[in-house]
Each structure stands twice: as C-alpha cells, then as structure tokens.
Amino acid sequence: MSWLSVTNPLVMRVERARQTLWLVRNFLYDYRRYSRESFLHGPKSRESRKAHIHLLAHTVEHGLSLANPRPAFGLEKIRKLVSETQTYVADYGIDASTEIAIKALGAYVEFNRAASADIGEVPAAVETLTQALVSARVELLGGTEDVTAEGIRQRASMDFLGFMEARHSVRQYADRPVDPQRIEQAVRAAQQSPSSCNRQTCRVYAFTDRKAITSVLGFQSGNRGFGEQLGGILIVTTDIRHWGSVGERYQGWIDGGMFAMTLALGLHAEGLGACMLNWSETKDVDAAMRAHVGIPDNELVITMIGFGHMPENFKVPRSQRKPLDEILRLDPALRA
C-alpha cells in the first residue's frame, strides 16, 4: 500500500470499517461460546452442576472459617446444596466434587450440633449422603482445617523477592528431555492458585514430543527463533461451564491468568526455564488450533507456556521494571 493510499481519508475510513467488522466478528465468537457453554440459564450439563455444587460448598467452608460463625448460617443455601448433591448422586453417583461437598456438609452439621442449633432435616439428609461414601478417599477433605500463623510462616519462609527476581522469560534451552514428574509438580503447585468460589476451572494440555510441540507451535506466532529448542509446551484453558452470570463473563480469564502465572512459577521452582506465549489470536486461528489439539468449545484458551532445561550460560532480556513509586499507591487520598 502506498503512502498516498494510507493517508487518503476514504481509504482510511474503509480500513477502519473493515477493522471494526473484524473486531465485532471476534467478539461474537467469544460471546456465543460463553452464552452457549456457561450456566447463564441454569446449570444443566454435568460439569455445570458440579461447578454449582463447588460454589455452594465453598459458601459452607467460607462461613465456617469466620471468627464467630452464626449458628444455622446460610441454611437456605445449605438446603440447596443438599438437594443438588442428592440429585447429582442419583444421576451420576459419587465423584470427587460430591465427596468434597458431603464432607463440607458434615462439618456444617457438626458445627451446628456443637452449637445446639436447629437445622431441621439437614443432619438426616447429610447422614444419608455420608453413608453413600462407600470408599471415601482420605485425600479429599471438606470443611475447615486448623492452622497457625507460625506454621504458615515456616512453610512459606523463603526469599520470595529473590525467587521472583531470578525468574526470566527464557528463550534459550538445552537439548534434554524434561522429567514428567517436574511437570506434575508444577501443575500441582498451580492447583493452589486462588479460584472464584474454589471452582478450580483450569486445565493443562502438556506436550513433550518434538513433533507435537512443533505442530502446536505452528499456531502461535511469538516463538520464532527459540520454539524449536523447547522441551515442552503447555496450553492452559479454563472451563466456561463453571460460570453462570453476566458478571462472571470475564472471570475465566482472571482465574486462568492466576493459574498460568503460578504454573510458570512452578516450572521455575523445578529449575526449568519457561516463557509465556500469548494466545491473543483471531477466531480462525483459535478454531484451527482447538481442532488440531482437541480442545472442546466449552474451554477458553488462556495462554501457552513453553518450557525446558536451561543451558548453563545464556542471555535473557533485561526487562527492567518500572520504579516502585509508579506502581504503588500506599494509602491514597479518597475522593468524597
């Protein structure tokens, strides 16, 4: 395109109109997915029903974790949780989601029993659900746990600023395979990320085979010059079926972003280098990659993460951070 055509008002208007239509087309692509896959109109799919059970179970644990819980708090929500758990178990049987919910309900019943609070038919219903846990898994817990500030401080004791300052976006890698256990450890760490009402919506697709890595990276345009060195690629997604209101339409990006960052830090903790690979792609590229990998339409693709072993000596971008006084507003004056 010549300089004259770029500055021609008519050409510029046509180009703006084209970009606007392209933007609308991509917005509609995202809108249709959320409208179709979320439980905006009520939880209907199995996954959405599980999500709603997690949401309600979290309100139980939230209430029990307060300094002075009110006896019989949230009784209507408790009854709803009991009812939804009963119908879910009748339809699908016991799974991890319902087991956690039943154990949270058990903690609620014990709290109210100790407080001599009348919660009606709830204890009997919870007892029936508990009896359905024929082979309860000891690692699946519900309710609350007792901790101490000192215990948390001891387990969290580390030079976190130093840990973070040692993290870089790595674009040089050694040619060595990555032990799958290191990937598993990083994902386990990412599972500790905060999530809205503990819904835990994120999924990870991991590829360490060289041909698979190359084919997946073919859809991502920011890995040129180092993608062929990567020891693995991760795709982080979040399941839209866990969201159920207009106000939650962006929550998947928030939960997914926190999960992805923790996952990158988990790789860092395992002594691996990593680099975030943006997935800011158009609908056509997004749809093509989904079809290639097998990512269902109910999942948002948050980002890709390339990773691998680092060489002993290499260069990274300095990526100088802004001065702290440009970022931190400590006790800012409030406007009336």
LINTA-V639898 format. One record per residue. N is the residue number from 1. RES is the residue in three letters. PSI is psi in radians with two decimals (999 if undefined). Layout:
# LINTA-V639898
<<N:RES:PSI> <N:RES:PSI>>
This chain:
# LINTA-V639898
<<1:MET:2.29> <2:SER:2.88> <3:TRP:-0.68> <4:LEU:-0.70> <5:SER:-0.59> <6:VAL:-0.64> <7:THR:-0.08> <8:ASN:2.14> <9:PRO:-0.70> <10:LEU:-0.79> <11:VAL:-0.71> <12:MET:-0.69> <13:ARG:-0.73> <14:VAL:-0.73> <15:GLU:-0.72> <16:ARG:-0.73> <17:ALA:-0.70> <18:ARG:-0.77> <19:GLN:-0.66> <20:THR:-0.79> <21:LEU:-0.69> <22:TRP:-0.67> <23:LEU:-0.79> <24:VAL:-0.74> <25:ARG:-0.71> <26:ASN:-0.63> <27:PHE:-0.76> <28:LEU:-0.62> <29:TYR:-0.79> <30:ASP:-0.71> <31:TYR:-0.81> <32:ARG:-0.66> <33:ARG:-0.84> <34:TYR:-0.75> <35:SER:-0.65> <36:ARG:-0.68> <37:GLU:-0.43> <38:SER:3.00> <39:PHE:0.81> <40:LEU:-0.58> <41:HIS:0.48> <42:GLY:2.51> <43:PRO:2.10> <44:LYS:-0.77> <45:SER:2.83> <46:ARG:-0.77> <47:GLU:-0.69> <48:SER:-0.64> <49:ARG:-0.71> <50:LYS:-0.75> <51:ALA:-0.73> <52:HIS:-0.59> <53:ILE:-0.75> <54:HIS:-0.76> <55:LEU:-0.84> <56:LEU:-0.68> <57:ALA:-0.60> <58:HIS:-0.58> <59:THR:-0.57> <60:VAL:-0.89> <61:GLU:-0.64> <62:HIS:-0.88> <63:GLY:-0.73> <64:LEU:-0.39> <65:SER:-0.07> <66:LEU:2.81> <67:ALA:-0.73> <68:ASN:1.38> <69:PRO:2.47> <70:ARG:2.27> <71:PRO:2.45> <72:ALA:0.44> <73:PHE:2.59> <74:GLY:0.62> <75:LEU:-0.65> <76:GLU:-0.69> <77:LYS:-0.61> <78:ILE:-0.78> <79:ARG:-0.65> <80:LYS:-0.72> <81:LEU:-0.76> <82:VAL:-0.82> <83:SER:-0.82> <84:GLU:-0.63> <85:THR:-0.73> <86:GLN:-0.84> <87:THR:-0.63> <88:TYR:-0.82> <89:VAL:-0.67> <90:ALA:-0.60> <91:ASP:-0.67> <92:TYR:-0.20> <93:GLY:-3.08> <94:ILE:2.34> <95:ASP:-3.03> <96:ALA:-0.72> <97:SER:-0.80> <98:THR:-0.58> <99:GLU:-0.76> <100:ILE:-0.74> <101:ALA:-0.76> <102:ILE:-0.69> <103:LYS:-0.59> <104:ALA:-0.73> <105:LEU:-0.65> <106:GLY:-0.71> <107:ALA:-0.65> <108:TYR:-0.76> <109:VAL:-0.77> <110:GLU:-0.71> <111:PHE:-0.82> <112:ASN:-0.53> <113:ARG:-0.75> <114:ALA:-0.52> <115:ALA:0.06> <116:SER:0.66> <117:ALA:2.45> <118:ASP:2.00> <119:ILE:0.51> <120:GLY:-2.26> <121:GLU:-0.05> <122:VAL:-0.84> <123:PRO:-0.73> <124:ALA:-0.72> <125:ALA:-0.71> <126:VAL:-0.64> <127:GLU:-0.73> <128:THR:-0.75> <129:LEU:-0.71> <130:THR:-0.67> <131:GLN:-0.37> <132:ALA:-0.23> <133:LEU:1.29> <134:VAL:-0.75> <135:SER:1.19> <136:ALA:2.45> <137:ARG:2.18> <138:VAL:-0.44> <139:GLU:-0.18> <140:LEU:1.97> <141:LEU:2.82> <142:GLY:2.91> <143:GLY:-2.27> <144:THR:2.95> <145:GLU:2.61> <146:ASP:2.25> <147:VAL:2.92> <148:THR:2.63> <149:ALA:-0.69> <150:GLU:-0.69> <151:GLY:-0.72> <152:ILE:-0.76> <153:ARG:-0.70> <154:GLN:-0.79> <155:ARG:-0.51> <156:ALA:0.01> <157:SER:2.00> <158:MET:2.88> <159:ASP:1.44> <160:PHE:-0.67> <161:LEU:-0.74> <162:GLY:-0.69> <163:PHE:-0.78> <164:MET:-0.69> <165:GLU:-0.35> <166:ALA:-0.14> <167:ARG:2.32> <168:HIS:2.76> <169:SER:1.88> <170:VAL:2.31> <171:ARG:0.37> <172:GLN:2.32> <173:TYR:2.60> <174:ALA:2.61> <175:ASP:1.31> <176:ARG:2.46> <177:PRO:2.64> <178:VAL:2.27> <179:ASP:2.19> <180:PRO:-0.49> <181:GLN:-0.55> <182:ARG:-0.66> <183:ILE:-0.77> <184:GLU:-0.74> <185:GLN:-0.72> <186:ALA:-0.70> <187:VAL:-0.68> <188:ARG:-0.68> <189:ALA:-0.74> <190:ALA:-0.50> <191:GLN:-0.31> <192:GLN:0.01> <193:SER:2.58> <194:PRO:2.53> <195:SER:2.59> <196:SER:2.07> <197:CYS:0.55> <198:ASN:0.63> <199:ARG:-0.34> <200:GLN:1.16> <201:THR:-0.12> <202:CYS:2.64> <203:ARG:2.70> <204:VAL:2.21> <205:TYR:2.06> <206:ALA:2.32> <207:PHE:2.22> <208:THR:-0.15> <209:ASP:2.34> <210:ARG:-0.76> <211:LYS:-0.70> <212:ALA:-0.74> <213:ILE:-0.83> <214:THR:-0.74> <215:SER:-0.67> <216:VAL:-0.74> <217:LEU:-0.32> <218:GLY:-0.31> <219:PHE:-0.11> <220:GLN:2.26> <221:SER:0.06> <222:GLY:0.30> <223:ASN:0.21> <224:ARG:2.40> <225:GLY:-0.24> <226:PHE:-0.22> <227:GLY:-0.60> <228:GLU:-0.21> <229:GLN:-0.25> <230:LEU:2.49> <231:GLY:-0.19> <232:GLY:2.87> <233:ILE:2.37> <234:LEU:2.43> <235:ILE:2.12> <236:VAL:2.25> <237:THR:2.92> <238:THR:2.49> <239:ASP:1.99> <240:ILE:-0.37> <241:ARG:-0.14> <242:HIS:-0.05> <243:TRP:2.55> <244:GLY:0.35> <245:SER:2.85> <246:VAL:-0.67> <247:GLY:-0.28> <248:GLU:0.17> <249:ARG:-0.45> <250:TYR:-0.02> <251:GLN:-0.55> <252:GLY:-0.68> <253:TRP:-0.64> <254:ILE:-0.91> <255:ASP:-0.74> <256:GLY:-0.65> <257:GLY:-0.74> <258:MET:-0.72> <259:PHE:-0.79> <260:ALA:-0.70> <261:MET:-0.75> <262:THR:-0.62> <263:LEU:-0.74> <264:ALA:-0.69> <265:LEU:-0.58> <266:GLY:-0.71> <267:LEU:-0.70> <268:HIS:-0.76> <269:ALA:-0.45> <270:GLU:0.11> <271:GLY:0.32> <272:LEU:2.67> <273:GLY:2.67> <274:ALA:2.76> <275:CYS:2.19> <276:MET:2.33> <277:LEU:1.82> <278:ASN:2.48> <279:TRP:1.01> <280:SER:1.25> <281:GLU:2.81> <282:THR:2.93> <283:LYS:-0.64> <284:ASP:-0.78> <285:VAL:-0.74> <286:ASP:-0.82> <287:ALA:-0.69> <288:ALA:-0.76> <289:MET:-0.72> <290:ARG:-0.80> <291:ALA:-0.67> <292:HIS:-0.76> <293:VAL:-0.52> <294:GLY:0.59> <295:ILE:2.15> <296:PRO:2.83> <297:ASP:-0.31> <298:ASN:0.04> <299:GLU:2.37> <300:LEU:2.35> <301:VAL:2.02> <302:ILE:-0.94> <303:THR:2.91> <304:MET:2.67> <305:ILE:2.08> <306:GLY:2.53> <307:PHE:2.96> <308:GLY:-3.14> <309:HIS:2.49> <310:MET:2.54> <311:PRO:2.87> <312:GLU:-0.61> <313:ASN:2.28> <314:PHE:3.03> <315:LYS:2.61> <316:VAL:2.73> <317:PRO:2.49> <318:ARG:-0.68> <319:SER:0.92> <320:GLN:2.25> <321:ARG:2.66> <322:LYS:2.74> <323:PRO:2.54> <324:LEU:-0.61> <325:ASP:-0.19> <326:GLU:-0.24> <327:ILE:-0.76> <328:LEU:2.23> <329:ARG:1.64> <330:LEU:2.07> <331:ASP:1.02> <332:PRO:2.65> <333:ALA:2.35> <334:LEU:2.46> <335:ARG:2.46> <336:ALA:999>>
